Amino acid sequence: MSRSRGRAGWVGLLGAGLLMVPPTQDPQPPRRPSPRPVFTGEPFLRDVPALGAPHWIYLSALARGSAPSATPAPAASVTAMLGARYAQRYGISPRFAERIVAAALAEGIDPELGFRIIWVESRFVSRARGRSGSLGLMQLMPGTARRLDPSVEREDLFDPDTNLRLGFRYLRRLIRMFGDVRLGVLAYNRGEDAVARALRRGQDPENGYSRKVLGPHHGLGPYRGTGLVERAFPGPTRP
């Protein structure tokens, strides 16, 4: 980041709006994308029938916002299944992929978007350093990280869990701020002030970055989700 997210009855649960949170508080005229399922990657939809009944019960409870926190087995199985798919797609270890999935869901970010943005930012190199001073998996600027968590030191951003937690939290904040996944992704790259300034002038803030993240990716089509999901696993309270 430079200076300056029967079987038919069960499948129907996803179509009913599983784990979706519409963006809010757009400083410009609202451009609300339609809610979509949390897991937008085709591999998840193909593997859905492979889940047992306890996992479907867990997911349907999440859809109602009533999943109990003490449900480790279904949560772990869903995370492991998604982690295995993303590990295969990006050539990373399943354990590492599971950590990314869990961090994204804990901060309310669609894992599909999370993996896409990490690929563009750092190619999954946890000690990556950008020319502008950005650090770690999600190429956070130290100043941005301290705004999100004043206790964080520069070296902490090389810790994958810390970087993912703050990076996904910041991405969620930007998507909600601008009410649109594309604008939120652009703000992650360009900075929220630059994007807001362009919009006030009636300009499109696009610089090509959102196309890298949201365009056809690793054999899949363009990203079509909102970027946000209901918080699925226990994690710290977020704004």
DRENNU-498422 format. One record per residue (C-alpha): residue in three letters; y, x, z. Coordinates in steps of 0.5 Angstrom, whole numbers, padded with zeros to 4 digits, always signed. Layout:
N
AlaYXZ;...
END
This chain:
239
Met+0000+0000+0000;Ser+0007+0003-0002;Arg+0013+0003+0002;Ser+0017-0002+0003;Arg-0012-0023+0004;Gly-0064-0064-0001;Arg-0060-0058-0003;Ala-0055-0062-0006;Gly-0052-0065+0001;Trp-0051-0058+0004;Val-0048-0055-0002;Gly-0043-0061-0002;Leu-0041-0058+0005;Leu-0038-0053+0001;Gly-0034-0057-0003;Ala-0032-0061+0002;Gly-0027-0055+0004;Leu-0031-0051+0008;Leu-0026-0046+0012;Met-0020-0047+0008;Val-0013-0046+0011;Pro-0007-0048+0006;Pro-0002-0043+0006;Thr+0005-0045+0009;Gln+0012-0043+0010;Asp+0014-0041+0003;Pro+0021-0039+0003;Gln+0022-0041-0004;Pro+0020-0048-0007;Pro+0013-0049-0005;Arg+0007-0047-0010;Arg+0001-0049-0006;Pro-0006-0047-0009;Ser-0011-0052-0008;Pro-0016-0051-0002;Arg-0022-0047-0005;Pro-0029-0045-0001;Val-0028-0039+0003;Phe-0033-0035+0000;Thr-0031-0035-0007;Gly-0036-0030-0010;Glu-0041-0033-0014;Pro-0047-0029-0011;Phe-0046-0033-0004;Leu-0046-0039-0008;Arg-0053-0037-0011;Asp-0056-0035-0004;Val-0053-0041+0000;Pro-0060-0044-0001;Ala-0064-0038+0002;Leu-0060-0039+0009;Gly-0064-0043+0014;Ala-0062-0050+0017;Pro-0059-0046+0024;His-0054-0042+0019;Trp-0052-0049+0015;Ile-0051-0052+0022;Tyr-0047-0046+0024;Leu-0043-0046+0017;Ser-0042-0054+0017;Ala-0039-0053+0025;Leu-0034-0048+0022;Ala-0032-0053+0017;Arg-0030-0058+0023;Gly-0027-0052+0027;Ser-0032-0054+0032;Ala-0037-0048+0032;Pro-0038-0045+0039;Ser-0037-0038+0040;Ala-0044-0036+0043;Thr-0048-0037+0036;Pro-0049-0030+0034;Ala-0055-0030+0030;Pro-0053-0035+0025;Ala-0046-0031+0025;Ala-0050-0024+0024;Ser-0054-0027+0019;Val-0048-0030+0014;Thr-0045-0023+0015;Ala-0051-0019+0014;Met-0052-0023+0007;Leu-0045-0022+0005;Gly-0045-0015+0007;Ala-0051-0014+0003;Arg-0048-0017-0003;Tyr-0042-0013-0003;Ala-0045-0007-0001;Gln-0049-0007-0008;Arg-0043-0009-0012;Tyr-0038-0003-0009;Gly-0044+0002-0008;Ile-0042+0003+0000;Ser-0047+0002+0006;Pro-0049-0005+0008;Arg-0047-0003+0015;Phe-0040-0001+0013;Ala-0040-0008+0008;Glu-0041-0012+0014;Arg-0036-0009+0018;Ile-0031-0011+0013;Val-0034-0018+0012;Ala-0033-0019+0020;Ala-0026-0016+0020;Ala-0024-0021+0014;Leu-0026-0027+0017;Ala-0024-0025+0024;Glu-0017-0025+0021;Gly-0017-0031+0017;Ile-0018-0027+0010;Asp-0023-0029+0005;Pro-0028-0023+0005;Glu-0028-0023-0003;Leu-0020-0022-0003;Gly-0021-0017+0002;Phe-0026-0012-0001;Arg-0022-0013-0008;Ile-0016-0010-0004;Ile-0019-0005-0001;Trp-0022-0002-0007;Val-0015-0002-0011;Glu-0012+0001-0005;Ser-0017+0007-0002;Arg-0024+0006-0006;Phe-0027+0005+0001;Val-0024+0012+0003;Ser-0023+0011+0011;Arg-0018+0018+0011;Ala-0015+0016+0005;Arg-0007+0018+0004;Gly-0002+0015+0000;Arg+0004+0019-0003;Ser+0009+0015+0001;Gly+0005+0016+0007;Ser+0000+0010+0007;Leu-0006+0011+0011;Gly-0013+0009+0011;Leu-0018+0004+0008;Met-0012-0001+0007;Gln-0006+0004+0006;Leu-0002+0002+0012;Met+0005+0005+0013;Pro+0005+0007+0020;Gly+0011+0003+0021;Thr+0008-0003+0019;Ala+0002-0002+0023;Arg+0007-0001+0029;Arg+0010-0008+0028;Leu+0003-0011+0028;Asp+0001-0007+0034;Pro+0006-0003+0038;Ser+0000+0001+0041;Val-0002+0004+0035;Glu-0001+0011+0033;Arg-0001+0014+0026;Glu-0008+0017+0027;Asp-0011+0011+0029;Leu-0010+0008+0022;Phe-0016+0013+0020;Asp-0021+0009+0024;Pro-0024+0003+0020;Asp-0024-0002+0025;Thr-0017-0001+0027;Asn-0014-0001+0020;Leu-0018-0007+0017;Arg-0016-0011+0023;Leu-0008-0009+0022;Gly-0009-0009+0014;Phe-0012-0016+0014;Arg-0007-0019+0019;Tyr-0001-0017+0015;Leu-0004-0019+0009;Arg-0005-0026+0012;Arg+0002-0026+0015;Leu+0005-0025+0008;Ile+0000-0030+0004;Arg+0003-0035+0009;Met+0010-0033+0009;Phe+0010-0033+0001;Gly+0005-0039+0001;Asp+0002-0036-0005;Val-0004-0031-0006;Arg-0001-0027-0012;Leu+0006-0027-0008;Gly+0003-0025-0002;Val-0001-0019-0005;Leu+0005-0017-0009;Ala+0009-0016-0002;Tyr+0003-0012+0001;Asn+0004-0007-0005;Arg+0012-0008-0006;Gly+0014-0010+0001;Glu+0016-0017+0003;Asp+0024-0016+0003;Ala+0023-0013-0005;Val+0019-0019-0007;Ala+0024-0024-0003;Arg+0030-0021-0006;Ala+0026-0022-0013;Leu+0025-0029-0012;Arg+0032-0030-0010;Arg+0035-0028-0016;Gly+0030-0032-0020;Gln+0026-0026-0022;Asp+0018-0025-0022;Pro+0016-0019-0017;Glu+0010-0018-0021;Asn+0009-0010-0022;Gly+0002-0010-0025;Tyr-0001-0010-0018;Ser-0003-0017-0017;Arg-0007-0016-0024;Lys-0011-0010-0021;Val-0013-0014-0015;Leu-0014-0021-0017;Gly-0016-0020-0024;Pro-0023-0019-0027;His-0027-0015-0022;His-0033-0011-0022;Gly-0037-0016-0027;Leu-0034-0022-0024;Gly-0028-0027-0026;Pro-0021-0027-0024;Tyr-0020-0029-0016;Arg-0019-0036-0015;Gly-0018-0037-0008;Thr-0012-0038-0003;Gly-0014-0032+0000;Leu-0014-0035+0007;Val-0020-0038+0011;Glu-0021-0041+0018;Arg-0022-0036+0023;Ala-0030-0036+0023;Phe-0032-0031+0028;Pro-0029-0029+0035;Gly-0023-0024+0034;Pro-0016-0023+0037;Thr-0011-0029+0037;Arg-0006-0028+0031;Pro+0000-0031+0029;
END
